[in-house]
Amino acid sequence: MRRTRHIGFLFSLVAALLFMGCGSSQVSVDESYLSLSPVKELHTSSDVPQNLTVTLSNIADQSSSYKNYVELYINDKLINPDWAVTNVQNTWKYELKLRPGYYRIKAKYFAFIGWGEEDYEILTHDLVPVSVDRKTVLNCRIAKKGNGEPVDKKMYFDVEHFMLSEKNKPLVQPMPSQSDNSREPRLRYQPQSPSMSPAPQSPMPEKRSPVRRPEPDDKKVILQINTIPENAQVIINDRFIGNSPMRTRVNPKLDQVIQITHEGYRAAIKVLDRTTFEGVDVYPVIIKLEPK
């Protein structure tokens, strides 16, 4: 009987804890975008381009920086290089494929100074957005003293974004040179002598393919985006648009997720429901960023 009561008490305690845990799991409407995750992730095509490049340079050499090295961490997980690292590896370059989202990226620089080893952090100012339609590039060249010690105890990555085409190539391709003789020669028009010219014929009607006309402007809504401070990066639905203040056209039939980032300030996210754009042509958005 005593054993049965003990088991019953444990069962009641576990049930109470589960009930309390379920009851406290609550989010508001405004918090839903950041707080809720899908039950099952929607995977994209397996043909994802290399959409993240991380380069760290001026690491080691054959003099005072002999045996210095770095470590890269993404979401607090160590990323092992896919090449054979040497004791004089000067540049560490990682080419990665990541799923779309925001990542915590940092690195550590290890320097042998005197008789010991010291490590120094290399950080980003904000979470790093990674997408499948643009390449995110992080660079850090370490400025060092004569003994291999970095000039700055805490260093930061420079972050850039480059748009990619559907074939994972830059949108703007160089035009072939006219002096390039390696290509096949083009057919040129050769005039005929009057005696060999055929009798004139009535021209055949030219077949024209239907022209796709752009959507009229009245199907778009203009977003007027202003930030405090100005010159902040504006990302809408995971696409980098430009720097504030700016105006851009969006589809009013879709929800718009606006992310604002600026060096030295906390990132801000604003979600505009599609019902927001009913009956408006220009919608102003003013976002004030909080300093870190």
C-alpha positions as CSV (number, residue, x, y, z in Angstrom):
1,M,0.0,0.0,0.0
2,R,2.8,2.4,0.9
3,R,4.5,1.7,-2.5
4,T,1.3,2.3,-4.3
5,R,0.8,5.7,-2.6
6,H,4.4,6.7,-3.5
7,I,3.9,5.9,-7.2
8,G,0.6,7.8,-7.2
9,F,2.3,10.9,-5.6
10,L,5.0,10.8,-8.3
11,F,2.5,10.5,-11.1
12,S,0.5,13.5,-9.7
13,L,3.7,15.6,-9.4
14,V,4.7,14.9,-13.0
15,A,1.2,15.7,-14.3
16,A,1.2,19.0,-12.4
17,L,4.6,20.0,-13.8
18,L,3.4,19.2,-17.4
19,F,0.2,21.3,-16.9
20,M,2.2,24.2,-15.5
21,G,4.6,24.1,-18.5
22,C,1.9,24.0,-21.0
23,G,0.0,26.8,-19.4
24,S,3.0,29.2,-19.4
25,S,3.8,28.7,-23.1
26,Q,2.0,31.8,-24.4
27,V,2.9,34.4,-27.0
28,S,1.2,37.6,-28.2
29,V,0.2,38.4,-31.8
30,D,3.2,40.7,-32.1
31,E,5.6,38.1,-30.8
32,S,4.3,35.3,-33.0
33,Y,6.7,35.9,-36.0
34,L,9.8,35.6,-33.8
35,S,8.6,33.1,-31.2
36,L,6.9,30.4,-33.3
37,S,8.7,27.8,-35.3
38,P,7.2,25.4,-37.9
39,V,6.3,21.9,-36.7
40,K,8.0,20.6,-39.9
41,E,10.5,22.8,-41.8
42,L,9.8,23.6,-45.4
43,H,13.0,22.5,-47.2
44,T,14.2,24.3,-50.3
45,S,15.7,22.8,-53.4
46,S,18.8,20.7,-52.8
47,D,20.7,22.8,-55.4
48,V,21.4,25.5,-52.9
49,P,24.4,27.7,-53.9
50,Q,27.3,28.5,-51.7
51,N,25.6,31.5,-50.0
52,L,28.1,32.3,-47.2
53,T,31.8,33.1,-47.5
54,V,33.9,33.8,-44.4
55,T,37.5,34.9,-45.0
56,L,40.0,35.6,-42.2
57,S,43.4,36.8,-43.4
58,N,46.8,37.8,-42.0
59,I,46.7,34.9,-39.6
60,A,50.1,33.2,-39.6
61,D,53.5,33.6,-41.3
62,Q,57.0,32.2,-41.1
63,S,58.2,34.9,-38.6
64,S,56.6,36.2,-35.4
65,S,53.1,34.7,-36.2
66,Y,54.3,31.2,-36.7
67,K,51.6,28.6,-35.6
68,N,48.9,31.2,-35.1
69,Y,45.4,30.0,-36.1
70,V,41.7,30.8,-36.0
71,E,38.5,29.0,-35.2
72,L,35.1,29.7,-36.8
73,Y,31.8,29.3,-34.9
74,I,28.3,29.4,-36.4
75,N,25.4,29.2,-33.8
76,D,28.1,28.3,-31.2
77,K,29.2,25.2,-33.3
78,L,32.8,24.9,-34.4
79,I,33.2,24.7,-38.2
80,N,36.1,22.5,-39.2
81,P,38.0,23.6,-42.4
82,D,37.9,21.4,-45.4
83,W,41.5,21.8,-46.3
84,A,44.8,20.7,-44.7
85,V,45.9,23.5,-42.3
86,T,49.6,24.3,-42.0
87,N,51.5,26.2,-39.3
88,V,51.9,29.2,-41.6
89,Q,48.3,29.3,-42.9
90,N,47.9,33.0,-43.7
91,T,44.3,33.1,-45.1
92,W,41.4,30.9,-43.9
93,K,38.4,30.9,-46.3
94,Y,35.2,29.0,-45.6
95,E,32.6,28.4,-48.4
96,L,29.4,27.2,-46.9
97,K,25.8,26.4,-47.9
98,L,23.3,27.4,-45.2
99,R,19.5,27.3,-45.1
100,P,17.8,30.8,-45.2
101,G,17.7,32.5,-41.8
102,Y,19.7,34.5,-39.3
103,Y,22.9,33.1,-37.8
104,R,25.3,33.9,-34.9
105,I,28.8,34.0,-36.4
106,K,32.0,34.6,-34.6
107,A,35.6,33.6,-34.8
108,K,38.6,33.3,-32.4
109,Y,42.2,34.3,-33.2
110,F,44.8,32.3,-31.3
111,A,48.2,33.9,-31.1
112,F,51.4,32.5,-29.4
113,I,52.8,35.5,-27.5
114,G,55.8,35.0,-25.3
115,W,55.5,31.6,-23.7
116,G,51.7,31.3,-23.8
117,E,48.7,31.3,-26.1
118,E,46.2,34.1,-26.1
119,D,42.8,34.1,-27.9
120,Y,40.8,37.1,-29.2
121,E,37.2,37.3,-30.4
122,I,36.1,38.4,-33.9
123,L,32.4,39.2,-33.8
124,T,29.5,40.6,-35.9
125,H,27.4,43.6,-34.8
126,D,24.1,41.8,-35.4
127,L,22.8,38.4,-36.5
128,V,23.9,37.7,-40.0
129,P,21.1,37.1,-42.6
130,V,21.7,34.3,-45.1
131,S,19.5,33.7,-48.1
132,V,19.5,31.6,-51.3
133,D,19.2,34.5,-53.7
134,R,22.3,36.4,-52.5
135,K,25.8,35.6,-51.2
136,T,26.7,36.9,-47.7
137,V,30.4,37.7,-47.4
138,L,32.2,38.2,-44.1
139,N,35.8,39.5,-44.1
140,C,38.3,40.3,-41.4
141,R,41.9,41.1,-41.9
142,I,43.7,41.1,-38.6
143,A,46.0,44.1,-37.9
144,K,48.9,42.8,-35.8
145,K,51.8,44.0,-33.8
146,G,55.3,42.8,-34.4
147,N,54.9,39.9,-32.0
148,G,51.6,38.7,-33.6
149,E,49.3,40.3,-31.0
150,P,46.3,42.0,-32.7
151,V,46.1,45.8,-32.5
152,D,42.5,45.6,-31.4
153,K,41.6,43.2,-28.6
154,K,38.1,42.8,-29.9
155,M,37.6,42.7,-33.7
156,Y,34.6,42.7,-36.0
157,F,33.7,41.2,-39.4
158,D,32.9,43.4,-42.4
159,V,29.6,42.1,-43.8
160,E,28.4,42.5,-47.4
161,H,25.6,41.0,-49.5
162,F,25.8,40.3,-53.3
163,M,22.7,39.3,-55.2
164,L,22.8,36.1,-57.3
165,S,20.8,35.2,-60.4
166,E,18.8,32.0,-60.8
167,K,21.9,30.2,-62.1
168,N,23.9,31.4,-59.1
169,K,25.9,33.9,-61.1
170,P,26.2,37.6,-60.7
171,L,23.3,39.5,-62.2
172,V,25.6,41.6,-64.4
173,Q,27.8,39.6,-66.7
174,P,30.7,41.2,-68.7
175,M,30.0,41.6,-72.4
176,P,32.3,39.6,-74.8
177,S,35.0,41.7,-76.4
178,Q,34.6,42.5,-80.1
179,S,38.2,41.5,-80.6
180,D,37.7,38.0,-79.2
181,N,38.4,35.6,-82.1
182,S,37.9,32.5,-80.1
183,R,34.1,32.6,-80.7
184,E,32.4,31.4,-83.8
185,P,32.3,34.0,-86.6
186,R,29.0,35.7,-87.2
187,L,27.3,35.6,-90.6
188,R,27.6,38.8,-92.4
189,Y,25.4,40.2,-95.1
190,Q,26.9,39.7,-98.6
191,P,25.4,41.9,-101.3
192,Q,24.7,40.2,-104.7
193,S,25.3,41.6,-108.1
194,P,22.3,43.0,-110.0
195,S,22.3,40.1,-112.5
196,M,22.0,37.6,-109.7
197,S,19.4,39.4,-107.6
198,P,16.1,37.5,-107.4
199,A,12.8,38.9,-108.3
200,P,11.2,40.9,-105.6
201,Q,8.7,39.0,-103.5
202,S,6.0,40.3,-101.2
203,P,7.1,40.2,-97.6
204,M,5.7,37.6,-95.4
205,P,4.0,38.8,-92.3
206,E,6.4,38.6,-89.3
207,K,5.3,36.4,-86.4
208,R,5.6,38.2,-83.1
209,S,5.6,36.6,-79.8
210,P,3.2,38.1,-77.2
211,V,4.8,40.8,-75.1
212,R,4.5,40.5,-71.4
213,R,3.4,43.9,-70.1
214,P,4.5,45.0,-66.7
215,E,1.9,45.3,-64.0
216,P,0.5,48.8,-63.7
217,D,1.7,50.8,-60.8
218,D,-1.7,51.0,-59.2
219,K,-1.3,47.3,-58.2
220,K,1.7,48.3,-56.0
221,V,1.9,50.2,-52.7
222,I,4.8,52.5,-51.9
223,L,6.5,52.0,-48.6
224,Q,8.2,55.2,-47.3
225,I,10.8,53.9,-44.9
226,N,12.5,56.3,-42.4
227,T,14.8,55.3,-39.6
228,I,16.5,56.9,-36.6
229,P,19.4,57.0,-37.3
230,E,19.4,57.2,-41.1
231,N,21.5,55.1,-43.5
232,A,20.3,51.8,-41.9
233,Q,20.1,48.7,-44.0
234,V,16.6,47.7,-45.1
235,I,15.7,44.1,-45.7
236,I,12.2,43.2,-46.8
237,N,11.1,39.5,-47.0
238,D,14.7,38.4,-46.8
239,R,15.8,40.7,-49.7
240,F,18.2,43.5,-49.2
241,I,16.5,46.7,-50.6
242,G,18.8,49.5,-49.8
243,N,19.6,52.1,-47.1
244,S,17.2,54.4,-45.4
245,P,15.5,56.8,-46.0
246,M,14.0,55.2,-49.1
247,R,10.9,54.4,-51.0
248,T,10.1,51.0,-52.5
249,R,7.0,49.3,-54.1
250,V,5.6,46.2,-52.6
251,N,2.7,43.8,-53.4
252,P,-0.2,44.8,-51.2
253,K,-1.6,41.2,-51.4
254,L,1.4,39.9,-49.4
255,D,2.5,40.3,-45.8
256,Q,5.7,42.4,-45.6
257,V,8.5,41.6,-43.0
258,I,10.8,44.6,-42.6
259,Q,14.2,44.2,-40.9
260,I,16.3,47.2,-40.1
261,T,20.0,46.9,-39.1
262,H,22.6,49.6,-38.3
263,E,26.1,49.3,-36.9
264,G,26.1,50.0,-33.2
265,Y,22.3,49.6,-32.8
266,R,20.0,46.6,-32.1
267,A,18.2,45.2,-35.1
268,A,14.5,45.9,-35.4
269,I,11.8,43.8,-37.2
270,K,8.3,45.1,-38.1
271,V,5.6,42.9,-39.7
272,L,3.0,44.5,-41.9
273,D,-0.2,42.5,-42.4
274,R,-1.7,42.6,-45.9
275,T,-4.8,44.3,-44.5
276,T,-2.6,47.2,-43.6
277,F,-2.5,48.3,-47.2
278,E,-6.2,48.4,-48.0
279,G,-7.2,51.7,-49.6
280,V,-3.7,53.3,-49.3
281,D,-1.2,54.2,-52.0
282,V,1.7,55.3,-49.8
283,Y,2.3,53.7,-46.4
284,P,4.9,55.4,-44.1
285,V,7.1,53.3,-41.8
286,I,9.2,55.0,-39.1
287,I,11.5,52.9,-37.0
288,K,13.7,54.1,-34.2
289,L,16.6,51.8,-33.4
290,E,17.9,51.3,-29.8
291,P,21.7,51.6,-29.2
292,K,23.4,48.5,-28.0
